[in-house]
Structure formats: structure tokens, C-alpha cells
Amino acid sequence: MADGTSSSPTSSSLDSTSDEDSTPTSAPAEGPAAGLKQLLALQDEDILIDQLRHRRAHLPEQATLRAIDARLDGLARDRAKVDAERAILSGRESELERETSEVVARIAAIEERGRTGSAGYRDQEAMAVEVASLGARRAELEDHELEVLELSEPLDAEIERLDGARAELTADREAASTALEAAVQAVEEELARALARRGPIEHEVPALMLSEYERIRGRLDGVGVARLVRGTCSGCHLTLPAIEVDRLQRAPKDSIAHCEQCGRILVP
């Protein structure tokens, strides 16, 4: 431990219901010496398996793909906003074109009537006034159409830019997706090999020892057995007094020791 506190490991039989008893005890176990060796090997594989599963769930390729999808979503929102603005202008443009066409048709009809000579002098004067008024209206409508076109140009340019960016990101996404598939496959293959190695090792560990290991591992971050390295539990990093280390090393081979601090199975 970081504060240098010392404590002693406890020894107990594998079917003990508590691994936190402060009184060291020894009891026979089913092949403990060989079982502990295999238990350490099993723990190594379990740690690797946990790491591989964590890696599979947090692949950088997944983050890359999510980032691209987020950018694509942003582009889609921007495109929808621009499309909405462009649609308003398109509607206004269509309305102006329709009204302009009506004015042009009315002017053409009046001029055609004038050419036939069927209208009297007063009618011709009235038609001339109407044609002039319609001409002014036509010019006004054409000015409005020009304004709409000027407003539409930057929106059209933005749509083109957004479409280009989306095309590039779509290509990037395809590449990222391929990279993710390859990364997942690599981890899956390594995980399959680790699980294949684990099976035979697990069968060599005595049943009671395995049960205790799984129980401890389930509540201590996936680590149920720890090595005693230079007098320190590799699970909780508690330094044991030298006398306790010596006692542990001299303990009968048919005993199982637990770290008094963390409760993990200790292997000297």
C-alpha cells in the first residue's frame, strides 16, 4: 500500500466461506500446489480476455466512425437549413415568373388588338395607358426576379459546397468502416485464441479452487489470485512483514493463503 501499512496473508481451505478472516489457518486442498500454478496461468488468460473485450468495445476506429457520422449529421442539418431558405426563394421566383408571364401575355393581347384596328381612338388611348402601366409592372417584376437570383446564388454555392463535403465524408466513412471491420476481426481472432487456451487450463484447476477464484475475481476487478512478489501482494500492493513472508513460504504445500488486506488468493 502507498502508506506502507503491513499486514499478513491468511491461509484457508478452498471451501472457506470467508477470505477476510485475520487468523491464518491451513487446510487440505485438492492438489493446491499444481492448482495454484494453473490458477495463475488462468488469471493471465482472464486478464488478457478482459483487456481484449475492453479493446473491442473502445476501438479507435469506432471513435473515428462516430466522429464522421457526427459530421455527416451536421452537414445534413446544414443542408436542410439551406434547402429551406432556397425553397422559399424558389417559391418566390416561381411566383414572379408566373406574374411576369401574365403581364407579358396581357401586353401581347392589347398590342394585337391595336394592330387589328378594331378599337376606337379612346380605346387606343386607354390601351396605350394600360400597356405603359403593364410595362412598368413587368420591369418591377423583373427587378424582383433579379433580386431573388442574387439571393439564391450564395445559397446554391453553399449547397454545392455541402454536397462536396458530404461526398468526401461518405468516402471517408466507407474507409473507416472497412478499417473498423478489420480491427474488430483482429481482436476477435485474438480473443478466440485466448479463450481456446483458457479452456484446457480451467479444467486443470481443482473445482473448489476455481469456484473460489471466480467468486473473488467477480468482486475484485477481475483479479482473483495474486503473486507474492518481494513480500508484496501484486493484487493490492500490500507489503507483508518479513516474518509473515517467511511463514508463508514455509507453510504446508496443501494450504491456500489469502491476502488479509484484499482477500485474493496468494501464490508465493
C-alpha positions, 0 to 999 in steps of 0.5 A: 500500500502507498502508506506502507501499512503491513499486514499478513496473508491468511491461509484457508481451505478452498471451501472457506466461506470467508477470505477476510478472516485475520487468523491464518489457518491451513487446510487440505486442498485438492492438489493446491500446489499444481492448482495454484500454478494453473490458477495463475496461468488462468488469471493471465488468460482472464486478464488478457480476455478482459483487456481484449473485450475492453479493446473491442468495445473502445476501438479507435476506429469506432471513435473515428466512425462516430466522429464522421457520422457526427459530421455527416449529421451536421452537414445534413442539418446544414443542408436542410437549413439551406434547402429551406431558405432556397425553397422559399426563394424558389417559391418566390421566383416561381411566383414572379415568373408566373406574374411576369408571364401574365403581364407579358401575355396581357401586353401581347393581347392589347398590342394585337388588338391595336394592330387589328384596328378594331378599337376606337381612338379612346380605346387606343388611348386607354390601351396605350395607358394600360400597356405603359402601366403593364410595362412598368409592372413587368420591369418591377417584376423583373427587378424582383426576379433579379433580386431573388437570383442574387439571393439564391446564388450564395445559397446554391454555392453553399449547397454545392459546397455541402454536397462536396463535403458530404461526398468526401465524408461518405468516402471517408466513412466507407474507409473507416468502416472497412478499417473498423471491420478489420480491427474488430476481426483482429481482436476477435481472432485474438480473443478466440485464441485466448479463450481456446487456451483458457479452456484446457487450463480451467479444467486443470484447476481443482473445482473448489479452487476455481469456484473460489477464484471466480467468486473473488475475481467477480468482486475484485476487478477481475483479479482473483489470485495474486503473486507474492512478489518481494513480500508484496501482494501484486493484487493490492500492493500490500507489503507483508512483514518479513516474518509473515513472508517467511511463514508463508513460504514455509507453510504446508504445500496443501494450504491456500493463503489469502491476502488479509488486506484484499482477500485474493488468493496468494501464490508465493 
